[in-house]
Amino acid sequence: MAILKPEIASPKQDKPAAIAVRDVVDYELLFDCVHCGLCLESCPTYIITRAEMDSPRGRIYLMKGLAEGRLELDGDVVRHLDLCLECRGCETACPSGVRYGRLIEHARGYIERNWRRGVVERLRNRIIRTMFPYPARLRAALAPLRFAERIGVRRLLRRLSPTSARGWLDLLPDLSREQGPLIQANLHPEDGKELNESSSAPSAVVHHGCVAQVLTESANINSERALAAAGYRVVRLAKTACCGALDIHHGNLERAREFARINVAALAASGADSIISAASGCSAVIAQYGELLKDDSKLAVQAREVSARVADLSSLLLRRRHTESSSLPAPASHPHLASPVAAGKSGGASRVTVTYHDSCHLVHGLGVREQPRELLRSIPGVNLVELAESDLCCGSAGSYNLTEQTMARELARRKVDNIIA
């Protein structure tokens, strides 16, 4: 399979002089890898390309070579490191506990400081960095497309767009219709207001993120409603920022820290017992704030406390379900859930079979695997079957499906084939 090649690019200097080892990666962490190869079949890019340098082991070799000055930063090295999805599947598979996510994040930071990308790549990355973390900007940018959908010319717009932009358009949901709630309840807190104002109830806060606020806000609202209906006291924060994941993935750790500081201050002030996000990638990053801000003299302690309170929605709902004082909220009349629920209540046979894809950062980053399955099994009339390669990345990976469209589509096709099978 051919993988898209980046534009011709070059180092910002012919050969970086006297590279400081720590300017590339946390050097000591490289030696946790014993090169056993148990990570290979957990790596999506290796599974597709079968190239050693597209595996975690191969990329660690490249990082070590850069750190020791044995390798020069060139297009091939950048290409192999760029192709990583940061799904962290290798961390789950690794018996030695290699912190691969931290290694690749630092290596990408080094690349961004020392490698000059082509014009198209620079423009694309600039759009991602300056638009996606800011909901107001993203809404404004999508306004013409929303209008095009409402007057029925989205297909025409796609045909008239350059090939490079069509993949971006294909990823957008239908912006002309609002998604309805899955949980029927008159529950949606205003900024700074609480749901279930019982002082004895455990408290939770939902971090709404950035892109999610614009494209999948219904997931945030439904999360709040489910928590409230299950007996949690829910606070919606008045001000948060992007979690920082987009910048971390692109090697801009300093701006990620700026976002982290805003979120730590807001989340700590909420006093919530638990912090969740409908996007597991955001949750995984918030769980890293203690590490990300460990050298911040003002917020290091608060950052560690915030990270320690990160939880998953399914885990919180199950925790309440297992108490005598609460039960899970019933699903609303939803086309995919109404029939099995009705069948279960009437004692009929299961009328729907469902499967579950493990979100990468939920299973590999936060270690949550069984709880979503238990939650699905608790729905009357639902027959849950396991998905082959359920924890293999789907190819989305934040902005990866925009920057590496060919590989993303290969992985999406593999995921869909497994679902159909």
ABEGO torsion letter per residue (X at the ends): XBBBBBBBBBBABABBBGBBAAAABBAAAAAABAGAGAAAAABAAAAAAGBAAABAAAAAAAAAAAAAGABBBBAAAAAAAAABAGAGAAAAABAAGBBAAAAAAAAAAAAAAABBBBAAAAAAAAAAAAAAABAAAAAAAAAAAAAAAAAGAAAAAAAABBAAAAAAAAABBBAABBBBBABBBBBBBBBGBBBGABAABBBBBBBAEAAAAAAAAAAAAAAAAAAAAAGBBBBBBABBBBAGAAAAAAGBAAAAAAAAAAAAAAAAAAGBABBBBABAAAAAAAAAAAAAAAABAAAAAAAAAAAAABBBAAAAAAAAAABAABBBBBBBBBAAAAAAAAAAAAGBBBABBBBBBBBAAAAAAAGBAAAAAAAAAABBGBBBBBBBGAABBAGAGEAAAAABAAAAAAAAAAAAAAAAX
